[in-house]
């Protein structure tokens, strides 16, 4: 955590409240909110955990591979060459 920030709330700071490197929140009403305050500016940052989406690594990898293959086949099937134009730069001559 930034040393300029004070923190308070429902989360558990690790390794300690004074040196909050990791903030543990849970998706339960009494463990999902935390507040950080910048000592210099007085700005406050409110953090609320709304949900956690669990995805298996294998499923995510398969989905990414399918998307990459679809992108490769779409670009390979395009028989029209794509044109390239140089950008137009102009200077005022006086």
C-alpha positions in Angstrom: 0.0 0.0 0.0 1.1 3.6 -0.6 2.6 4.9 2.6 0.6 8.1 2.3 -2.7 6.2 2.6 -4.5 5.5 5.8 -6.9 2.6 5.7 -9.9 1.4 7.6 -12.7 -1.0 6.9 -13.8 -4.6 6.8 -10.8 -6.0 5.0 -7.9 -7.8 6.6 -4.5 -6.2 5.9 -1.5 -8.5 5.5 1.1 -8.6 7.0 -0.3 -5.9 9.4 -2.6 -2.8 9.4 0.5 -0.6 9.6 2.1 -2.2 6.6 -0.9 -3.2 4.4 0.7 -5.0 1.4 -2.3 -7.2 0.7 -5.9 -6.6 1.5 -8.2 -9.6 1.9 -11.9 -9.0 1.2 -14.7 -11.5 1.0 -18.0 -11.5 -0.8 -20.0 -11.3 2.4 -21.7 -8.2 3.8 -19.3 -7.7 6.8 -16.1 -8.3 4.8 -16.6 -6.5 1.4 -15.8 -2.8 2.0 -12.6 -0.8 2.7 -11.7 2.9 2.7 -8.3 4.5 1.9 -7.6 8.1 2.7 -4.7 10.1 1.3 -3.1 12.0 4.2 -1.8 14.8 2.0 -4.8 15.6 -0.2 -7.6 14.2 1.9 -9.0 12.3 -1.1 -10.8 9.1 -0.1 -10.9 5.9 -2.1 -13.8 3.5 -1.4 -13.3 -0.1 -2.4 -16.1 -2.6 -2.5 -15.8 -6.2 -3.6 -19.0 -7.0 -5.6 -18.3 -10.5 -6.9 -15.7 -13.0 -7.8 -15.8 -14.9 -11.1 -13.9 -18.2 -10.8 -12.6 -19.6 -14.1 -10.4 -22.7 -14.4 -7.1 -22.1 -16.1 -7.7 -24.9 -18.6 -11.0 -23.4 -19.7 -9.5 -19.9 -20.1 -6.6 -21.3 -22.1 -9.0 -23.2 -24.4 -11.1 -20.1 -25.0 -8.0 -18.0 -25.7 -6.7 -20.6 -28.2 -10.1 -20.7 -30.0 -10.1 -16.9 -30.3 -6.6 -16.8 -31.6 -7.3 -19.5 -34.2 -10.5 -17.6 -35.3 -8.5 -14.4 -35.7 -5.7 -16.2 -37.7 -8.2 -17.9 -40.0 -10.1 -14.7 -40.6 -7.0 -12.8 -41.6 -5.8 -15.7 -43.8 -9.1 -15.9 -45.6 -9.0 -12.3 -46.6 -7.7 -12.4 -50.2 -7.8 -8.6 -50.7 -4.5 -7.0 -50.0 -4.8 -4.2 -47.5 -3.5 -0.9 -48.7 -1.1 1.3 -46.8 -1.0 5.0 -47.0 1.6 7.2 -45.6 0.3 9.9 -43.3 0.3 13.4 -44.8 2.6 15.8 -43.1 2.6 19.5 -44.0 4.7 22.5 -43.1 3.9 26.1 -43.5 6.5 27.8 -45.8 7.0 31.5 -45.3 
